[in-house]
Amino acid sequence: MEILSSRIKELKEENFLSQKALAQRVGVTQKAIDFWEKGQNEPKATYLKNLALAFNVKAGYLLGLENRDD
C-alpha cells in the first residue's frame, strides 16, 4: 500500500492536480483521495482503474507491479 500511496501523490503532483480535481476525475470524494495518499485505505478496483486512466498509466504501475514504461 505504501507504493500505491506514494505513486498517487507523485502522479498528482506531476499532473498539477489538487486532491479535489483528482477526486472529480476518479469519481470519489476528496477525503477518499486523502485516505489513499496517506495509506489509510485502498481504492476499490473500479477506482484503481479510474486513477490509472486519470494519470494515463497502467494500474500495475500504481500498485508497483510494473515499471512506468512497460
C-alpha positions as CSV (number, residue, x, y, z in Angstrom):
1,M,0.0,0.0,0.0
2,E,3.0,2.3,0.6
3,I,3.9,2.2,-3.1
4,L,0.3,2.9,-4.2
5,S,0.0,6.0,-1.9
6,S,3.4,7.4,-3.0
7,R,2.6,6.9,-6.7
8,I,-0.8,8.6,-6.3
9,K,1.0,11.6,-4.6
10,E,3.8,11.6,-7.2
11,L,1.4,11.5,-10.2
12,K,-1.0,14.0,-8.7
13,E,1.9,16.5,-8.4
14,E,3.3,15.7,-11.8
15,N,-0.1,16.5,-13.3
16,F,-0.6,19.6,-11.2
17,L,-3.8,18.3,-9.8
18,S,-5.3,19.1,-6.4
19,Q,-7.0,16.4,-4.4
20,K,-10.3,17.9,-5.3
21,A,-9.6,17.9,-9.1
22,L,-8.3,14.3,-8.9
23,A,-11.4,13.2,-6.9
24,Q,-13.6,14.7,-9.6
25,R,-11.8,12.8,-12.4
26,V,-11.9,9.5,-10.5
27,G,-15.4,9.8,-9.2
28,V,-14.8,9.8,-5.5
29,T,-14.6,12.4,-2.7
30,Q,-11.6,14.5,-1.8
31,K,-11.5,12.6,1.5
32,A,-11.0,9.3,-0.3
33,I,-8.0,10.7,-2.2
34,D,-6.6,12.0,1.1
35,F,-7.0,8.5,2.7
36,W,-5.3,6.8,-0.3
37,E,-2.4,9.2,-0.2
38,K,-1.9,8.6,3.5
39,G,-2.2,4.9,3.0
40,Q,-5.2,4.7,5.3
41,N,-7.3,3.0,2.8
42,E,-7.0,1.4,-0.7
43,P,-9.2,2.1,-3.7
44,K,-11.6,-0.5,-5.0
45,A,-10.7,-2.0,-8.4
46,T,-13.0,0.4,-10.2
47,Y,-11.4,3.4,-8.7
48,L,-7.9,2.0,-9.3
49,K,-8.8,1.8,-13.0
50,N,-10.1,5.3,-12.9
51,L,-6.9,6.5,-11.3
52,A,-4.8,4.8,-13.9
53,L,-6.9,6.4,-16.7
54,A,-6.7,9.9,-15.0
55,F,-2.9,9.6,-14.9
56,N,-2.5,7.7,-18.2
57,V,-0.6,4.8,-16.6
58,K,-1.3,1.2,-16.1
59,A,-2.9,0.0,-12.8
60,G,0.1,-2.3,-12.4
61,Y,2.3,0.7,-12.2
62,L,0.2,2.3,-9.4
63,L,0.5,-1.0,-7.5
64,G,4.2,-1.3,-8.0
65,L,3.9,-4.4,-10.2
66,E,5.2,-2.7,-13.4
67,N,7.6,0.0,-14.5
68,R,6.0,3.1,-15.9
69,D,7.2,2.3,-19.5
70,D,6.1,-1.3,-19.5
